[in-house]
Amino acid sequence: MHVRSLLRCSFAAALFSLAASAVNAQQLPLDHPCAALVKKYLAAVVQQDWKTASHMLVSASLERRQRETVGIIKSAPTMTDEETMLAGYNVKGVGDLEKMTPQEFYQIDREAWHKKLKLTPEATKRKQETLKIIVLGLVEEKDKGYVHATVRTSQETLTDKIEELFLISFVPDPADSKNYLISPEMKDRPVITPLDGAAPKDAPKSK
């Protein structure tokens, strides 16, 4: 995690009780469904179970990541550069990435990223076996239905112990009102909602 993101999460944790006391926010019990969901998601990430993780994320976020990645590859200055970018994806061309569902792209993108890390099987196994996940608190924005979880994780490599603090946001699943999905961009990007009469930001431009 980048230092700036870590500081942001630390700040969020420090203000958690204050946020919960706000008029439109409510601190939730740790047996709320989002507590189990965040543990399931982080365990899937460490286990590199990208299929499970992909279905726990907001599809629009995955679609945006797919479009951005395809756009970067298409903008490569030379064919050699494009081939280099595609090498980790094990596909014939950028068109193959475009044809994938957002969930399929997420899986192959995460696999490509972890191949670059070149972790040994022993180190990966050690991280998976020593993973500990502690949900420190949950806050709901009542007017939006968002739930924000502050989570501390701990895991070990063959040489180090790694501890991280995360802020993970959930939004109601539009397909199932009893379920929640993770919005990975909420803490890193502004949430932009078009005003009445304005075109959606991601709407295709007319020719």
Secondary structure, DSSP 8 states (H G I E B T S, - for coil): --HHHHHHHHHHHHTHHHHHTSTTEEEE-TTSHHHHHHHHHHHHHHTT-HHHHHTTB-HHHHHHHHHHHHHHHHT-SSHHHHHHHHGGGT-SSHHHHHHS-HHHHHHHHHHHHHHHHT--HHHHHHHHHH-EEEEEEEEEETTTTEEEEEEEEEEE-SS-EEEEEEEEEEEEETTEEEEEEE-TTTTTS------TT---TTS----
